[in-house]
């Protein structure tokens, strides 16, 4: 079913008890018995993984895989696969202006983008009680994979026109991809733009925000809620992030969540920021309970705050650790009401 996402945001902001919204999808392979390599290339297995997570945990929404290699691979990037780790881009494909000009914008559906769309289409047919959020990479983070993450930062100074050429092309693709997710049944998009967190404010505005806004405007026109995700050290960038017309913002454990909440618009949801590796993956249930409830004590006074992980939760995070996170959130609200 298609949710009225503006109404959903309002209801979340006014709810006294808010369901957690961690960036949780890949650990579902422990329930389905698949490997990461199997599911990233198979839409039906992706839907199985998302459905397993939805049945196991009472999340506010269903999130698809945060696989930031999918779109780069569609442009031609080489990708390394693993049974237990998320795929990674292994080399740049653009080295100069000529290659940037020659870069072809792929059709939506090329490579594994077609399988990701299939996964959303299938999960939308199975889960009807909460919104379905599709994962996408952000423009600067995608351009960085095509150009090399270190090289793109140098090029922003030395050859900004080359970077802009690539950004225009990847943004064109991402806008089309967002539309396709809507047609497949998604209610929203989680747009991951972590590489932009390394930029200074001026470069951030020029090479990330202006292009993210185009994707936001496309999502809005399609009736999609867009959550902007940046797990970098973004406190110097908060004023600019607040200007991004997203329906919500997701932040990593590199920032102080109270500082973030004070800077973000009160009518947008703000989610975060339990450490997905140090706490959720490698911590104990007791540590997870303590960290989760401490963050909720600090931040749940802000009506737009939703407890979540600070970034994508690793595939092999123990299920009992994830359960401890959800139990801790439920216990916090029960004690507060009592």
C-alpha positions as CSV (number, residue, x, y, z in Angstrom):
1,X,0.0,0.0,0.0
2,X,1.1,3.6,-0.5
3,X,1.4,5.6,2.7
4,X,0.7,9.3,3.0
5,X,4.3,10.1,4.1
6,X,3.6,13.7,5.1
7,X,1.0,12.4,7.5
8,X,3.3,9.6,8.6
9,X,6.0,12.2,9.5
10,X,3.5,14.3,11.4
11,X,2.3,11.2,13.3
12,X,5.9,10.2,14.1
13,X,6.6,13.7,15.4
14,X,3.6,13.7,17.7
15,X,3.8,10.1,18.9
16,X,4.8,9.7,22.6
17,X,6.3,6.3,21.8
18,X,8.3,6.0,18.5
19,X,9.3,2.8,16.9
20,X,13.1,2.6,16.3
21,X,14.3,3.1,12.7
22,X,17.8,1.6,12.6
23,X,19.5,1.2,9.2
24,X,18.9,-2.5,9.4
25,X,18.6,-4.9,6.5
26,X,21.7,-7.0,5.8
27,X,21.6,-8.9,9.1
28,X,18.5,-10.5,7.8
29,X,20.7,-13.0,5.9
30,X,21.3,-14.7,9.3
31,X,17.6,-15.5,9.3
32,X,17.2,-16.4,5.7
33,X,20.4,-18.4,5.4
34,X,21.8,-16.5,2.5
35,X,25.2,-14.8,1.9
36,X,25.6,-11.1,1.2
37,X,26.9,-12.0,-2.3
38,X,23.8,-14.0,-3.0
39,X,21.3,-11.3,-2.0
40,X,22.9,-8.2,-3.5
41,X,22.4,-9.7,-7.0
42,X,18.9,-11.2,-6.5
43,X,15.8,-9.0,-5.9
44,X,13.7,-11.9,-4.5
45,X,16.4,-12.7,-2.0
46,X,16.6,-9.0,-1.0
47,X,12.8,-9.0,-0.4
48,X,13.2,-12.2,1.6
49,X,15.9,-10.5,3.7
50,X,13.8,-7.4,4.3
51,X,10.7,-9.4,5.1
52,X,12.7,-11.5,7.7
53,X,13.8,-8.3,9.4
54,X,10.3,-6.8,9.4
55,X,8.9,-10.0,11.0
56,X,11.6,-10.2,13.6
57,X,11.8,-6.5,14.6
58,X,9.1,-3.9,15.2
59,X,10.7,-1.1,13.1
60,X,9.0,2.1,12.0
61,X,9.6,1.2,8.4
62,X,11.2,-1.4,6.1
63,X,14.6,-0.4,4.7
64,X,16.2,-1.9,1.7
65,X,19.9,-2.7,1.5
66,X,22.4,0.2,1.9
67,X,24.7,-1.0,-0.8
68,X,26.7,2.0,-2.1
69,X,28.3,0.0,-5.0
70,X,25.1,-0.6,-7.0
71,X,24.8,2.7,-8.8
72,X,28.6,3.0,-9.5
73,X,28.6,-0.6,-10.9
74,X,25.7,0.5,-13.3
75,X,28.1,3.2,-14.6
76,X,30.8,0.6,-15.1
77,X,32.8,0.5,-11.9
78,X,34.5,-2.8,-10.9
79,X,33.1,-4.2,-7.6
80,X,34.4,-6.7,-5.1
81,X,31.9,-9.1,-3.6
82,X,32.1,-11.1,-0.4
83,X,29.9,-13.6,1.5
84,X,29.8,-11.6,4.7
85,X,30.7,-8.0,3.7
86,X,28.9,-5.4,1.8
87,X,30.2,-5.0,-1.8
88,X,32.8,-2.3,-2.5
89,X,34.0,-0.4,-5.6
90,X,37.7,-1.3,-6.2
91,X,38.9,1.3,-8.8
92,X,37.9,4.6,-10.4
93,X,36.8,4.6,-14.1
94,X,37.2,8.4,-14.8
95,X,40.7,9.9,-14.9
96,X,40.4,13.0,-17.0
97,X,38.0,15.4,-18.7
98,X,37.6,13.3,-21.8
99,X,36.5,10.3,-19.8
100,X,34.1,12.5,-17.9
101,X,32.6,13.9,-21.1
102,X,32.3,10.4,-22.5
103,X,30.6,8.9,-19.4
104,X,27.3,7.5,-20.4
105,X,24.3,7.8,-18.1
106,X,23.0,4.2,-17.8
107,X,19.4,3.3,-18.2
108,X,17.6,2.6,-14.9
109,X,17.5,-1.2,-14.5
110,X,21.0,-1.8,-15.8
111,X,23.1,-4.2,-13.7
112,X,21.9,-4.7,-10.2
113,X,19.7,-1.6,-10.1
114,X,17.1,-3.9,-11.8
115,X,17.4,-6.4,-8.9
116,X,17.1,-3.6,-6.3
117,X,13.9,-2.4,-8.0
118,X,12.6,-6.0,-8.1
119,X,13.3,-6.3,-4.4
120,X,11.3,-3.2,-3.6
121,X,8.5,-4.4,-5.8
122,X,8.3,-7.7,-4.1
123,X,8.6,-6.4,-0.5
124,X,5.9,-3.8,-1.2
125,X,3.6,-6.7,-2.1
126,X,4.4,-8.5,1.2
127,X,4.6,-5.9,3.9
128,X,1.6,-3.6,4.2
129,X,1.8,-2.3,7.8
130,X,4.7,0.2,7.5
131,X,6.4,2.3,4.8
132,X,9.0,0.8,2.5
133,X,12.1,2.9,2.1
134,X,14.5,2.2,-0.7
135,X,18.3,2.9,-0.4
136,X,20.2,5.1,-2.8
137,X,23.7,6.7,-2.9
138,X,24.0,10.5,-3.0
139,X,25.4,12.4,-5.9
140,X,28.8,13.4,-4.5
141,X,29.4,9.9,-3.0
142,X,28.6,8.3,-6.3
143,X,30.9,10.7,-8.2
144,X,33.6,10.0,-5.7
145,X,33.4,6.3,-6.5
146,X,33.7,7.0,-10.2
147,X,36.6,9.4,-9.8
148,X,38.3,8.0,-6.6
149,X,37.5,9.4,-3.2
150,X,40.8,11.2,-2.7
151,X,41.0,12.4,-6.3
152,X,37.6,14.1,-6.3
153,X,38.5,16.2,-3.3
154,X,41.6,17.5,-5.2
155,X,39.6,18.0,-8.3
156,X,37.0,20.1,-6.5
157,X,39.9,22.7,-6.3
158,X,41.9,22.0,-9.4
159,X,39.3,21.0,-12.0
160,X,35.8,21.8,-10.7
161,X,34.3,21.7,-14.2
162,X,35.3,18.0,-14.5
163,X,33.6,17.2,-11.1
164,X,30.5,19.1,-12.2
165,X,30.3,17.2,-15.4
166,X,30.3,13.9,-13.5
167,X,27.9,15.2,-10.9
168,X,25.4,16.4,-13.5
169,X,25.4,12.9,-15.1
170,X,25.1,10.9,-11.8
171,X,22.3,13.3,-10.6
172,X,20.4,12.7,-13.8
173,X,20.6,9.0,-13.2
174,X,19.7,9.2,-9.5
175,X,16.6,11.3,-10.2
176,X,15.4,8.6,-12.7
177,X,16.2,5.9,-10.2
178,X,14.1,7.6,-7.5
179,X,11.2,7.7,-9.9
180,X,11.6,4.0,-10.7
181,X,11.6,3.2,-7.0
182,X,8.3,5.0,-6.6
183,X,6.8,3.0,-9.5
184,X,8.1,-0.2,-7.9
185,X,6.2,0.6,-4.7
186,X,8.6,2.5,-2.4
187,X,7.2,5.1,0.0
188,X,10.5,6.8,0.5
189,X,14.2,7.0,-0.2
190,X,17.1,6.9,2.2
191,X,19.8,8.9,0.3
192,X,23.3,8.1,1.6
193,X,25.8,10.9,1.0
194,X,28.6,10.1,3.5
195,X,31.6,11.2,1.3
196,X,30.3,14.8,1.3
197,X,31.0,14.9,5.1
198,X,34.7,15.3,4.3
199,X,34.1,18.6,2.4
200,X,34.4,22.1,3.9
201,X,31.2,24.2,4.0
202,X,31.8,26.0,0.7
203,X,32.6,22.9,-1.3
204,X,29.8,21.0,0.5
205,X,27.3,23.5,-0.8
206,X,28.7,23.6,-4.4
207,X,29.4,19.9,-4.9
208,X,26.8,18.1,-2.8
209,X,23.9,20.2,-1.5
210,X,22.9,21.7,-4.9
211,X,22.8,18.2,-6.5
212,X,21.1,16.6,-3.5
213,X,18.4,19.2,-3.7
214,X,17.6,18.1,-7.3
215,X,17.1,14.5,-6.0
216,X,14.9,15.8,-3.1
217,X,12.8,17.9,-5.5
218,X,12.3,14.8,-7.7
219,X,11.3,12.7,-4.7
220,X,8.9,15.4,-3.5
221,X,7.3,15.6,-7.0
222,X,6.9,11.8,-7.0
223,X,5.3,11.7,-3.5
224,X,8.4,10.0,-2.0
225,X,9.6,10.9,1.5
226,X,13.4,11.4,1.4
227,X,15.7,10.9,4.4
228,X,19.1,12.4,4.0
229,X,21.8,10.2,5.5
230,X,25.3,11.5,6.3
231,X,27.4,9.6,8.9
232,X,30.4,11.9,8.6
233,X,31.8,14.5,11.0
234,X,29.2,17.0,9.8
235,X,28.8,19.4,12.7
236,X,30.4,22.3,10.7
237,X,27.9,21.6,7.9
238,X,24.7,21.5,9.9
239,X,23.4,24.8,8.7
240,X,23.7,23.7,5.1
241,X,22.2,20.3,5.8
242,X,19.2,22.0,7.4
243,X,18.7,23.8,4.0
244,X,18.3,20.4,2.2
245,X,14.6,20.0,1.7
246,X,14.5,16.4,3.0
247,X,11.6,15.0,5.1
248,X,14.2,13.6,7.6
249,X,17.8,13.4,8.4
250,X,20.0,10.5,9.6
251,X,23.3,11.0,11.3
252,X,26.2,8.8,12.4
253,X,27.9,8.4,15.7
254,X,30.7,10.9,14.7
255,X,28.4,13.8,15.9
256,X,26.7,14.9,19.1
257,X,23.0,14.1,18.6
258,X,21.8,16.9,20.8
259,X,23.9,19.4,18.8
260,X,22.3,18.0,15.6
261,X,18.8,18.2,16.9
262,X,19.1,21.8,17.9
263,X,20.2,22.7,14.3
264,X,17.6,20.7,12.3
265,X,14.1,21.9,11.5
266,X,11.6,20.8,14.1
267,X,9.1,19.5,11.6
268,X,11.5,16.9,10.1
269,X,12.4,13.6,11.7
270,X,16.0,13.2,12.9
271,X,17.3,9.7,13.4
272,X,20.5,8.3,14.9
273,X,23.1,7.6,16.1
274,X,24.1,4.4,18.0
275,X,27.5,3.2,16.7
276,X,26.6,0.3,14.4
277,X,30.0,-1.4,14.7
278,X,31.5,-0.5,18.1
279,X,28.2,-0.9,20.0
280,X,25.7,-2.9,17.9
281,X,28.1,-5.3,16.1
282,X,30.9,-5.7,18.7
283,X,29.2,-4.7,22.0
284,X,27.3,-6.8,24.5
285,X,23.6,-6.7,25.2
286,X,24.3,-4.8,28.4
287,X,26.4,-2.3,26.6
288,X,23.8,-1.8,23.9
289,X,21.1,-1.3,26.5
290,X,23.1,1.3,28.4
291,X,24.2,3.2,25.3
292,X,20.7,3.1,23.7
293,X,18.9,4.3,26.8
294,X,21.5,7.0,27.6
295,X,21.0,8.5,24.1
296,X,17.3,8.3,24.5
297,X,17.4,10.1,27.8
298,X,19.4,12.9,26.2
299,X,17.3,13.2,23.0
300,X,13.8,12.0,23.4
301,X,12.8,15.4,24.7
302,X,13.0,16.5,21.1
303,X,9.7,15.4,19.5
304,X,11.3,14.8,16.1
305,X,14.0,12.4,17.4
306,X,13.8,8.7,16.5
307,X,16.3,6.2,18.0
308,X,18.4,4.5,15.3
309,X,21.8,3.2,14.4
310,X,24.2,5.8,13.1
311,X,24.8,4.0,9.8
312,X,24.2,0.6,8.1
313,X,24.4,-2.3,10.6
314,X,27.0,-4.9,9.5
315,X,25.6,-8.1,8.1
316,X,27.0,-10.4,10.8
317,X,25.8,-8.3,13.8
318,X,24.5,-10.8,16.3
319,X,20.7,-11.1,16.3
320,X,20.7,-11.0,20.1
321,X,22.5,-7.7,20.0
322,X,19.8,-6.3,17.7
323,X,17.1,-7.6,19.9
324,X,18.8,-5.9,22.9
325,X,18.6,-2.6,21.0
326,X,14.9,-2.9,20.4
327,X,14.3,-4.2,24.0
328,X,16.2,-1.2,25.4
329,X,14.1,1.3,23.4
330,X,10.8,-0.4,24.5
331,X,12.0,-0.5,28.1
332,X,12.9,3.2,28.0
333,X,9.4,4.2,26.9
334,X,7.7,1.9,29.4
335,X,9.7,3.4,32.3
336,X,9.0,6.9,31.1
337,X,5.3,6.2,31.0
338,X,5.4,4.6,34.4
